[in-house]
Amino acid sequence: MLEGLTMDWRDLLDVALVAFLVYQLIQLLRGSRALAMLSGLGLLTILYVISHKLGLYTLGWLLQHIFSSLFILIVVIFQSDIRQALGEIGTHRFFRKKSATSGLVEEVAASCVEMARLRIGALIVIERSMKLGDMIKREGVRVDALLSRQLLMNIFYPKAPLHDGAVVISKGRILAAACILPLAVAKGQSFGTRHRAALGITEETDAAVVVVSEERGEISLAMRGELNRNLDGARLRQVLNDLL
């Protein structure tokens, strides 16, 4: 049955490029509202097939007219996501994840070192592969600002309105502040609320959490339910670079 099929380097290149584009599309949509909307379109497609199989003419007619304008619907619904995707392609961000990560690490580490020196408490959650959108929706104040050490220090300044709670960082941006995290049960050691919160979120997700203790001026890093304490700036940078 497959005897007449031949494949040369152009076919392999074609398949590889399509696979690459599909992968990048999934990476862009993962955790976004666009993915939920695509799931809804997938459900409509299933209903359309079922309506034809069962002879549900009214439903089939309605869905057929919806799909006839599908391209316009996609452009209207996903216009902001399409604009963002084209912007990322134009700035070559697909290939610059390493530099973005190094910038994130430097801003977080520099702010934590300074806050430890000034004895300012901080709780910084860095999102990894597991999305933290549900936690942000339940609790916290949406910020959605470019990450910088100055902004982090302003948020955690003791008299600032958002200092009490955690900051959530994703892809080089501060998504939310004043987030309430689940508390871990203290095991053998008398951890404070910040450290228990850091352990609690890392027991439920793969996030990395940096804690600055205002009492001791100490920097700690929580990961997978374990706490690495008393880190200096160089060690914090090294650990974060290894994790991210």
C-alpha positions in Angstrom: 0.0 0.0 0.0 2.9 2.4 0.7 5.1 1.1 -2.1 4.7 4.2 -4.3 5.6 6.6 -1.6 9.0 8.3 -1.6 10.5 10.8 0.8 13.5 13.2 0.2 15.1 15.9 2.3 12.5 18.5 1.4 9.7 16.3 2.9 11.7 15.9 6.1 12.3 19.6 6.3 8.6 20.3 5.7 7.6 18.0 8.5 10.2 19.4 10.9 9.1 23.0 10.2 5.5 22.2 10.8 6.3 20.3 14.0 8.4 23.3 15.2 5.6 25.8 14.5 3.0 23.6 16.3 5.3 23.2 19.3 5.8 27.0 19.5 2.1 27.5 19.2 1.4 25.2 22.1 4.1 27.0 24.2 2.4 30.3 23.4 -1.1 29.1 24.2 -0.3 27.0 27.3 -1.9 28.5 30.4 -3.6 31.3 28.4 -7.3 32.0 27.8 -6.7 31.2 24.1 -6.2 27.6 25.0 -9.6 27.5 26.7 -11.2 29.1 23.7 -9.6 26.6 21.3 -11.0 23.8 23.5 -14.4 25.4 23.0 -14.0 25.4 19.3 -12.9 21.7 19.5 -16.1 20.9 21.3 -18.2 22.7 18.6 -16.4 20.6 16.0 -17.3 17.4 17.8 -20.9 18.5 18.0 -20.9 19.3 14.2 -19.7 15.8 13.4 -22.3 14.2 15.8 -25.1 16.3 14.2 -24.2 15.0 10.8 -24.0 11.4 12.0 -27.4 11.6 13.8 -29.1 13.7 11.2 -29.6 16.7 13.5 -30.2 19.2 10.7 -30.9 22.3 12.7 -27.9 22.0 14.8 -25.8 21.1 11.8 -27.0 24.1 9.9 -26.2 26.4 12.8 -22.7 25.1 13.3 -22.0 25.1 9.5 -22.8 28.8 9.4 -20.5 29.4 12.4 -17.7 27.5 10.8 -18.1 29.4 7.5 -17.0 32.5 9.4 -14.4 30.7 11.4 -11.4 32.6 10.1 -13.0 36.0 11.0 -14.0 34.6 14.4 -10.4 33.5 15.1 -9.0 36.9 14.1 -11.5 38.8 16.3 -11.3 36.5 19.3 -7.5 35.9 19.3 -6.4 39.4 18.0 -4.4 40.2 21.2 -2.8 36.7 21.3 -1.9 36.9 17.5 -0.4 40.3 18.1 1.7 39.0 21.0 2.8 35.9 19.0 3.9 38.0 16.0 5.7 40.4 18.3 7.6 37.5 19.9 8.5 36.1 16.5 9.6 39.6 15.3 11.9 40.1 18.3 13.3 36.5 18.1 12.1 35.7 21.7 11.7 32.1 20.8 15.5 31.8 20.8 16.3 34.0 23.7 15.0 32.1 26.7 18.5 31.9 28.3 19.1 35.6 28.3 15.5 36.3 29.7 16.2 33.8 32.5 19.5 35.4 33.4 17.9 38.8 33.6 15.1 37.4 35.9 17.7 35.8 38.1 19.8 38.9 38.4 16.8 41.2 39.3 15.5 38.8 41.9 18.9 38.1 43.4 19.9 41.7 43.6 16.7 42.8 45.2 16.8 40.0 47.7 20.4 40.8 48.7 19.4 44.4 49.3 16.2 43.6 51.2 18.2 41.2 53.4 20.6 43.9 54.2 17.8 46.3 55.1 15.9 43.6 57.0 12.8 43.8 54.7 10.8 40.6 54.6 9.9 39.2 51.1 8.2 36.2 49.6 8.8 35.7 45.8 7.3 32.9 43.8 8.9 32.1 40.5 6.6 30.2 38.1 8.1 27.3 36.2 6.3 24.7 34.1 3.1 24.5 36.3 0.9 27.6 35.8 -0.1 29.6 38.9 -3.0 31.4 37.3 -5.7 29.8 39.5 -3.9 31.0 42.6 -3.6 34.5 41.3 -7.4 34.6 40.5 -8.3 33.3 43.9 -6.1 35.6 45.9 -3.8 38.6 45.2 -3.8 41.8 43.3 -3.0 41.8 39.6 0.1 43.7 38.7 1.3 42.5 35.3 4.4 44.7 35.2 8.0 44.2 33.9 10.2 42.7 36.6 12.7 45.0 38.2 14.6 45.1 41.5 13.2 48.6 42.2 9.6 47.4 41.8 10.1 44.3 44.0 11.6 46.5 46.8 8.7 49.0 46.5 6.2 46.2 46.8 7.8 44.7 49.9 8.5 48.0 51.6 6.9 47.6 55.1 4.5 50.5 54.6 3.4 49.6 51.1 -0.2 48.4 50.7 0.9 45.2 48.9 3.8 44.1 51.1 1.9 41.5 53.1 1.8 38.3 50.9 3.7 36.8 48.0 4.7 38.2 44.6 4.3 35.8 41.6 6.8 36.1 38.7 6.3 34.5 35.3 8.4 35.0 32.1 10.1 38.1 33.4 7.0 39.8 34.6 5.5 40.4 38.0 2.0 38.9 37.6 0.5 39.6 41.0 1.3 40.8 44.5 -0.2 40.2 48.0 -1.0 36.6 47.1 -2.0 34.2 49.9 -0.2 30.9 49.7 -1.1 27.5 51.4 0.9 27.0 54.6 2.9 23.8 55.1 2.8 22.0 58.4 6.0 22.7 60.4 8.1 19.6 60.7 10.7 19.6 63.5 11.7 23.3 63.0 9.9 26.4 64.0 9.4 28.1 60.7 7.7 31.5 60.4 4.7 32.2 58.2 6.7 33.2 55.2 8.8 30.0 55.2 5.8 27.8 55.8 4.0 29.5 52.9 7.1 29.0 50.7 7.2 25.3 51.6 3.4 24.9 51.1 3.3 26.2 47.5 6.4 24.1 46.6 4.7 21.0 47.9 1.8 21.6 45.5 3.6 23.0 42.5 7.1 23.0 40.9 7.6 26.7 41.6 10.8 28.1 43.1 10.2 30.4 46.1 12.7 32.9 47.5 12.2 34.1 51.1 13.9 37.0 52.8 13.6 37.0 56.6 13.2 40.4 58.2 14.2 39.1 61.6 17.5 37.5 60.6 18.2 39.2 57.3 18.6 35.7 55.8 17.8 34.5 52.3 16.3 31.1 51.7 15.1 29.2 48.7 12.2 26.7 48.8 11.9 23.9 46.1 10.0 20.6 46.1 9.0 21.1 49.8 12.6 21.6 50.9 14.2 24.7 52.2 17.8 25.8 51.4 18.7 28.4 54.0 21.3 31.1 54.6 22.1 31.8 50.9 24.4 34.7 49.9 23.9 36.6 46.5 26.3 34.4 44.6 24.8 31.1 45.8 21.3 32.4 45.2 22.2 33.3 41.6 23.8 29.9 41.0 20.8 27.9 42.5 18.2 29.9 40.5 20.2 29.6 37.3 20.4 25.8 37.8 16.6 25.6 38.5 15.4 27.9 35.7 
